[in-house]
Amino acid sequence: MEIAQDKIELISRIIKSDRKYPNNEDLYDDFFNETCKRSVAILDTIDSEATLETYLRRIVTTSIINVLKDSGRIRRSRTGYMSTKEVALEEKHVDRPDYSDVVISYSSVKIPDDPEEIVIQKELLTFVAETIKKIDESEPDKNYLKMYILRYDRGMTQSEIANELGISQSEVSKRLFTLMEKVRIVIE
């Protein structure tokens, strides 16, 4: 059975637009042949161009995955398909992490030279904490103090804070920014 030229061009275009096609161009003929083999029976039965294109996209994706598997370029993992050049995290069997190439530098840490500096830093931190408490008391519905503690004491991400407080991540971002602006105004 022969495939019409317009259908050949459609299949070719879909193959070249698939996200797995880049870096695998040398397998184009295999992708094309596999797609044609899988779709030849339905090409003339579907009248709608949009329906045919949607169906062909699925067939192309399946065909590309099969060709890449057969050629040894991808393999199945627990999370889906991955390149054979990659190593899945769950497949690494390491008893202890290797930190032999890690270099720790303390050059960016500034240790105060004298007790006066330590006292000044402590006073500044105390002032900031008191300011945040006052801001929180003036607008208790905003949860400024709780957000500050979650973000800067516990190191939670904005998404985690959003889940904790039952608000959106963008709202967390806006409130933290507003809080820092209010603290900055008081400090100035």
SEMIMAR-477585 format. One record per residue (C-alpha): residue in one letter; x, y, z. Coordinates in nm, 3 decimals. Layout:
N
resn;u;v;w
A;X;Y;Z
...
//
This chain:
188
resn;u;v;w
M;0.000;0.000;0.000
E;0.132;0.340;-0.092
I;0.112;0.648;0.125
A;0.006;0.977;-0.031
Q;0.268;1.252;-0.050
D;0.073;1.486;0.181
K;0.063;1.214;0.448
I;0.438;1.149;0.406
E;0.506;1.519;0.458
L;0.278;1.525;0.764
I;0.457;1.225;0.919
S;0.796;1.381;0.844
R;0.696;1.712;1.001
I;0.563;1.542;1.314
I;0.879;1.332;1.354
K;1.102;1.638;1.323
S;0.894;1.829;1.579
D;0.906;1.551;1.840
R;1.115;1.639;2.147
K;1.320;1.319;2.120
Y;1.422;1.386;1.759
P;1.708;1.633;1.823
N;2.043;1.451;1.864
N;1.887;1.143;1.700
E;1.857;1.274;1.345
D;2.065;0.985;1.216
L;1.774;0.752;1.298
Y;1.520;0.951;1.094
D;1.467;0.670;0.839
D;1.404;0.421;1.119
F;1.159;0.660;1.287
F;0.980;0.715;0.956
N;0.961;0.345;0.867
E;0.834;0.247;1.214
T;0.570;0.521;1.204
C;0.452;0.419;0.857
K;0.438;0.052;0.957
R;0.222;0.139;1.261
S;-0.008;0.387;1.086
V;-0.056;0.260;0.731
A;-0.385;0.087;0.816
I;-0.556;0.400;0.943
L;-0.414;0.674;0.720
D;-0.696;0.656;0.468
T;-0.973;0.583;0.717
I;-0.953;0.910;0.913
D;-1.111;1.202;0.728
S;-1.039;1.483;0.973
E;-0.693;1.634;0.930
A;-0.678;1.739;1.298
T;-0.776;1.392;1.421
L;-0.521;1.230;1.191
E;-0.245;1.462;1.312
T;-0.330;1.394;1.677
Y;-0.328;1.020;1.615
L;-0.003;1.037;1.420
R;0.166;1.233;1.701
R;0.098;0.944;1.937
I;0.220;0.690;1.685
V;0.536;0.895;1.617
T;0.616;0.921;1.987
T;0.571;0.546;2.033
S;0.774;0.471;1.722
I;1.061;0.699;1.825
I;1.074;0.544;2.173
N;1.078;0.193;2.028
V;1.353;0.275;1.778
L;1.562;0.446;2.049
K;1.514;0.147;2.280
D;1.607;-0.097;2.003
S;1.916;0.107;1.917
G;2.025;0.115;2.281
R;1.997;0.493;2.320
I;1.728;0.493;2.588
R;1.609;0.250;2.849
R;1.309;0.220;3.075
S;1.348;0.332;3.435
R;1.104;0.368;3.724
T;1.037;0.729;3.629
G;1.001;0.675;3.253
Y;1.251;0.657;2.970
M;1.603;0.794;3.006
S;1.918;0.809;2.800
T;2.157;0.520;2.847
K;2.426;0.783;2.912
E;2.242;0.900;3.226
V;2.241;0.719;3.557
A;1.921;0.724;3.758
L;1.959;0.841;4.116
E;1.779;0.537;4.251
E;2.023;0.312;4.066
K;2.336;0.455;4.227
H;2.445;0.213;4.496
V;2.672;0.415;4.716
D;2.720;0.325;5.079
R;2.873;0.659;5.167
P;2.894;0.975;4.960
D;3.236;1.059;4.821
Y;3.343;1.402;4.941
S;3.706;1.368;4.840
D;3.687;1.646;4.579
V;3.491;1.890;4.795
V;3.687;2.197;4.901
I;3.560;2.405;5.191
S;3.665;2.765;5.207
Y;3.596;2.997;5.496
S;3.733;3.306;5.323
S;3.384;3.457;5.280
V;3.300;3.419;5.650
K;3.372;3.736;5.840
I;3.437;3.678;6.207
P;3.413;3.996;6.412
D;3.753;4.112;6.537
D;3.638;4.264;6.860
P;3.360;4.222;7.116
E;3.205;4.556;7.018
E;3.125;4.424;6.670
I;2.965;4.114;6.818
V;2.747;4.329;7.043
I;2.647;4.554;6.750
Q;2.550;4.252;6.537
K;2.349;4.104;6.825
E;2.172;4.435;6.881
L;2.092;4.467;6.512
L;1.947;4.115;6.498
T;1.744;4.181;6.813
F;1.615;4.507;6.662
V;1.514;4.327;6.341
A;1.336;4.054;6.540
E;1.148;4.310;6.749
T;1.052;4.505;6.437
I;0.912;4.191;6.274
K;0.712;4.113;6.590
K;0.563;4.466;6.587
I;0.478;4.442;6.217
D;0.315;4.105;6.279
E;0.113;4.243;6.570
S;-0.012;4.532;6.357
E;-0.127;4.294;6.079
P;-0.192;3.955;6.244
D;-0.384;3.818;5.944
K;-0.066;3.832;5.731
N;0.131;3.583;5.949
Y;0.452;3.781;5.897
L;0.628;3.641;6.205
K;0.539;3.281;6.125
M;0.647;3.325;5.762
Y;0.976;3.480;5.873
I;1.044;3.191;6.113
L;0.955;2.928;5.852
R;1.168;3.092;5.582
Y;1.473;3.216;5.769
D;1.491;2.999;6.083
R;1.369;2.669;5.943
G;1.490;2.728;5.585
M;1.164;2.626;5.419
T;1.101;2.714;5.056
Q;0.821;2.948;4.955
S;0.623;2.651;4.822
E;0.658;2.466;5.152
I;0.548;2.778;5.343
A;0.249;2.812;5.109
N;0.146;2.455;5.186
E;0.197;2.511;5.559
L;-0.014;2.829;5.566
G;-0.269;2.726;5.304
I;-0.197;3.016;5.068
S;-0.042;3.041;4.722
Q;0.333;3.054;4.666
S;0.299;3.392;4.496
E;0.120;3.527;4.804
V;0.408;3.402;5.022
S;0.653;3.578;4.792
K;0.456;3.904;4.805
R;0.422;3.897;5.183
L;0.791;3.822;5.242
F;0.886;4.107;5.009
T;0.644;4.343;5.186
L;0.782;4.237;5.524
M;1.142;4.303;5.416
E;1.042;4.642;5.277
K;0.876;4.737;5.605
V;1.184;4.627;5.802
R;1.410;4.823;5.567
I;1.202;5.138;5.613
V;1.220;5.107;5.991
I;1.598;5.049;5.984
E;1.661;5.350;5.760
//
